[in-house]
Amino acid sequence: MTLVTTFCYSRQWFFDVKEHILRLEIIIYGDGGYIVEKIVKEPKVSRAASLFFIALLGLVLIGGPVQYFFELWGLAITEFLLIFIAVLFIKTRKWDLKEVFPMRRPKLRQLLAVLVSWWGTLLGMLLINQIIMYFFPVAMAQTEGGLTDLFKTLPLPLSLFIVAVLPAIGEEILFRGAIQYNFKDKNKWATVLCVGLLFGLFHLDPTRILGTALLGMVATYIMYETKNLVLPMFLHLVNNAFGISATFLSGDLAHYTISHPVTALSSMFMASWMAPLLILAGSRLLKTKEERLEQPISNKVSATVIVLCLVILAGGIIVPVIADFEPVFQMNFSNEQLTENIEHIGVFSPEKMGKHMLELAVQCENAETSVVMTNGLGETVYSLSGDKMRDSGWIDLTADDYVLTINCDYDGVSEASVYFEILIY
């Protein structure tokens, strides 16, 4: 066979054709004959992009409809679809599944490293989400409200399995397995950035891209350093399990409360300043003691982490000073021993006409609250009623006098309680 140019003393060997585009696996027989058993395509970034768009197409055309009709069960079907797409893509290129999806029992030190990295990542994600909430409150509130309602369609154990376990397997097999495999000869930081961003974009929600991209970058780094798919799976599992558990355990209180945007943003900056330090600490714990001695933290990395921590900390101090926030109207009250109907009236006059953000939270027990806003002509421009309400959206206001009337109707059966808060800015 004239194509064979190099002889090896092992049972099989490889040679490159057309500048490493294809790899041919050759098998030698005792009689000196040769056959080409299969053609193996080399991993490359363009193939990672192809797989990403194939998976994205499957998510949109199949995953979207099944999630719409079957809700959380549809999400489970989608995760199995992603596994199928990733494995089929690998098999058609005749790659070794064990090489693409390396899995070993992790060491306790590595699990601890993942937990430390996750804590820093979580703080970073919460800060990113709070910044997005400040600039795009409606979109973020709709996303959070939609996810909360979706998670609670099934009992907590089932939701944990579908929202935490299955994505940790399916999405990591796709991204840290099949897609990242195509970056195996590329620069570490380019790989971390690209695969992480693809992971964020894959979630198809503008308010979640940056947060999930950060999680994806940390997971990609862990996979790059350890070559063990179990560890990014563990990171993904812990993150999703924490989110859905917090959703269930917080109950209605978190869903029916609001906070001052500037105060919330400043507080999150102050709480997140350690995020870069924790991520760095987690990355160091991934290495053995010998590796840490051989590869000490460079001055450049140390300086970068310190600067990031100081910038985040400074953000918590600066935000209240520079943020352009002046509420047009704010009212809150609570009564835990309501025994009769009560009425609250507030009057305000916005200085600027146009769209204003309205956030409202009501939580009542044995009572019902109605909220009515009228303009100077007595026309109703906003109304809402119920015992548990959470509203967030834009409202058009002119330079007029507005009257906001809140009525709490006691049902007379037993002692009632009411919590009400409204913020317009």
N, C-alpha and C positions, 0 to 999 in steps of 0.2 A: 504494500500500500504506500504510494508515493508521498502522501501527505505527512507521514510520520517522519519527523526530523530529529527527535530526541528520544533516546532509549533510557529507561529507568530499570533498576533491578528489583522493583516491587511488582506486585500483581497488576497494578493499574497506574496510569499517569495521565497528565493533562498537557495540552498545548493550546496556545492562543491562535485564533484565526481572525483576520481583518481587524488588527489593532485592538485585540482584547474584547471585541464586541460579543463573540461567542466563545464558549469553552467546550471542547469535544472530549468526552470521556472515552479512553481507548482501553481495550482489554486484550492482553496478550495470551495466546494459547501455546501449548507445548510444541505444536508442529510449526510454530513460527508464523502462523496466520494471524491477522488482525481484523477486527470489525469495529465499527463505530456503534456503540450501544445507544447513546443518546446525545442530544445537543443541549448543553446547559447554558442559559443566558446569564451573563455577568450582572451582578447587582450594580445599579447606577441610579443617580438622582432622578433621572427622567422616568425610570420605572416606579420610583416612589411617588412621583407626581401622578402617573397614570393610575396607580392603585388608589391614591387619595380621591381622584375624581370618579373612579368607578364606585368606590364606597360612598362617596357623596351622592352620586346618582341613585344608588340603592337606597340611601337614607331618605332622599326626597320622594322618589317614585314609589317606594314600598314602605319604608319605615314611617313616613309622614301619615299616609292613609291608615295604616294599621294602628298607629298610636292615637289617631283621631277617633277611630271607632272602638278600639279596645282599651284605651287609656294605658294604665300601667302594664297590663298584659301585652299591649302592643309594643311597649318599650322592651319587654322581655324578648318578644319575637325579633325586634330590631337588633338586639345584641347577638342573638344566634345568627342572624343574617350577616353581621359584620365578621363573625368568626368564619362563616362559610366562605365569604368573599376573600378573606385573607388567606385561608388555607388553600382554596382553589387557585388563587394567584400564585402561591408558592409551588404547588404541585405542577401547574402547567409550565413552570420554568424549571422544574426538576431539581429544585433546591432541597437540601436536607432539612427536614422539619426540626430536628434536634438542634441544628446549627442556627436556624432562624429564630426558634423559640427555646432558648436554653433555660432550663429550670432545674434548680438544685435546692436542697434544704438550706435556708439561710441561717447564718449564725446569729446568736442573741445580740451581739454587738451591732450587727447590720440592721436588725429590726429596731434597735434603740436609735440608731442613726437615722432611719427612715422616720421615726416618730418625732425626733428633734427637727428634722428638715420639714416635716409636715406642719409642725407648730409655727415655724417661721413662715412657711408658705401660706398657711391659713391667715396669719396676721396681714400678710401682704395682699391676699385676695380680699379680705374685709376692707382694707384701706382703699383698694382700687374700686370696689363696689360702692363705698361711701362717697368717693369722689364723683363717680358716675351718677349716684343718687342726687348729689348736689346740683349737677348741671342738667340731668335728665330725670327728674323725679317721677314723672308719669310713666315713662317706659320702664324704669326700674321697679316701680311699685306694681305695675302690671305683671312683670316677669316673676317677681317674688310671690305675688298673690296667686298667680296661675300655678306655679310649682307647688306651693303649699296646698292648694285645693287638690292638685293631682296626687300628691303623696298620700293624702288622707282618704283616698278612695278605697284603700285596702288597709287591713290591720297592720300594725307596726312590723311584726315578724315578716310578713309577705312583702311589705314595702321595702324593708331592709334587704331582702334577698334580691328583689328586682332592681332596686335603685342603687344598691351598694355592691353586692356580690357580682351580679351579671355584668355591669359595666366595667368593673375592675378586671374581669376576665376578657370580655369581648373587645373593649376599646384598647386595652393594653396589648392584646394579641395583634390587633391591627396596627397600632401606632408604634409601640416600643418593640414590637416583633417585626412584622412584615415591612412596614415603612422604614423604620430606623435601620433595618438590615441593609437597605440600599444606600445608607450613608456610612457604611462600616470603614471605608478608607478615607473619609473626609475629616476635616478639622473638627476637633471636639466642640468648640464653641459655636461653629457654624451649624453643626448637627443639633446641638441643644436649642439654638434659636429657631432653626427652620422647622424641626419636628414639633417643637412647642407651639409655634404659631399655627401650624397646620391643625394641631389638636384644638386650639382655640377657635379657629375658623370653622371647624367641623361641627361645632355646636349651633351654628346658624342663628345666633342671637347677638346682636350688636352690644347689648349690655353685659354679656357674659364672655365675650371674646378675650379681653385682656386678663381677666381673672383665671379663666381656664387655661389660657396660654401660659401663665406663670406656673400653674400646677403641671402642665405638660412639659415645661422646660426642666423643672426639678425632677420629674419622673424620667425624662430623657437622659439627664445627667447621671442619675442613679443607674440606669441601664447601661450607659456608656462605661461607667467605672467598674461595675460588678459583673456585667455579662450574665445577669441572672434575672429573668423576667418575673420571678416571684416577688422581688422587692418593689418594682414600680406597681405591680398589682396590689401589694400590701398598702402602699401609699395611697393609691386610688380608693381602695376599700375603706381605709380609715377616714379619708376625707368625706366620702359620700355617706358613710355610716354616721359620722358626726353631724352632718347637715340634716339628714332626715330625722335623726334622734332628737336634735334640738327643735325641729319643727313640731314633733309630737309632744315633747315634754314641756315646751313653752306654753302650750294650750292657746286659748283665745287672747290672753293678755297682750302678747306681742303683736298679734294681728290687729288688735283694736286700740293701739296706742300710736302716738306720733311724737316726734322730737324736733326741736329747733334745728334747722339744717346746719347752721354755722357751728352750734355747740356740738352736734353729733359729729361733724367733720373734724373739728378741732380735737375732740376726745379720741377719735379713731387714730389721728396722727400721733397723739401722745401714747396711745396704747401699742402702736405698731413699730416703734422705733427700733426694737430689737430684732425685727424680722430678718434683715441681712445677716446679723450676727448668728442667729439660730440656724439659718440655712448653711452658713459657712461651717458652724460646729458640726452639723449633720454630715456635711461632705467629708470632714476630717475623720469622723467616727467610722465612715465606710471603709477606711483604710486600716490595715493592721498597724501595730506599734512600729514595726520595722519600716513599713512604707511611709509612715508619718515622719520618721527620722530621716529617711532618705529623701523625702519630698517635703521639706518644711514650707510653711506659708510664706510666699514672696512678699516683699515690701509693697509691691504694687497692689496685690490682693488685699493686704491688711489696710492700706491707705484707702482703697476703694470702699471697703466695708465700713470703715470708720466714718468716712464722708457721707455715705448713704444713711447711716444711723443718725448722724447729726442733722442732715437735711430733713429727715422725717420728723425728728424731734422738734426742730425749728419750725416746721410746718404747723405743728400744733399751737405754737405761740403766735405765729404770724397770721394765720387764717382769720382769727377774730378781729384782727386789726385792719386787714386789707379787704376782707369780704364785704361786698356791697349788699348788705341785707338789712332791710328795714320792714318789719311786718306792717301790712296795711291794717290788719285787724287780728286780734288774738284773744281768745276767751277759753277758760277751762274751769270746771267746777266738779265736785263730787259730793255725794250724799249717801252714806251707807245706812241711814235709818229713815228712809222716805216713807211718810205716812199720809201724805196728801199731794194733790197735783201742785206742781210748781211751774213758774214761767220766768225765763231769763230773757232780757232784751238788751241788745247791743247796737250802738249806732256808730257808723264810721263813714268817712268821706275820702276815697282814694285821690291822691294828688295827680296821678297819671292815669290816663285812660288807656285801655288795651287789655291784653291777656294777663291775668294774675293766677298764681298757683293757689289752689285751695286744698287743704288737707283737713280731714275730719275723722274723728274717732268717737264712737258711742258704744258703751257697754252697759246694759241695764238688766236688772233681775226683778221680775214681778212689776215691770213698768214698761211703757213704750214712749219713745222720744220722737218728736217731730221737729224738723229744722226748716224754717222758711225765711228766705231773704227777699226783701222787696226794695224797689228803687224809690226815688222821690215821687213818682207818679202812683205809687201803690201797686205797681205791677210785680208779680212774682218772677224773680230771675233764677231762683234756685230753691229746691225743696227736696226733702228726704225724710223718711220715717222708718222706724223699726226699733227692735230692742238691742240688736248688735249690728253696727254699721262701721264700715271703713271705706272712705272715699278719698280719692286723690286724682286731681285733674285740673285742667285749665278752665277759667271762667272769664268772660268778657265783662269788664267794668268800665263805666264812663266816669267823668269827673262829676259825680252826683252824690247825694246823701243816701245811704243804704241803712236799712233796719233789719237786723237779724234777730229772729224770735225763736227761742227754744222752749218747747213745752214738754214736760215730763208728766205723763198720765199714769197715776197710781191705780192699780187694778183693784185695790181694796181687799184683797184676799189675805195677804200677809205682808210683813215688813219688807220694803223694797230698797234697792240700792241703784245708784246711777253714777256713771262716770262719763263726762263729756269734755271734748277738747276740739277746738277749731283754730286753724291758722291760715291766714290769707296773706300772701306776699307777692 
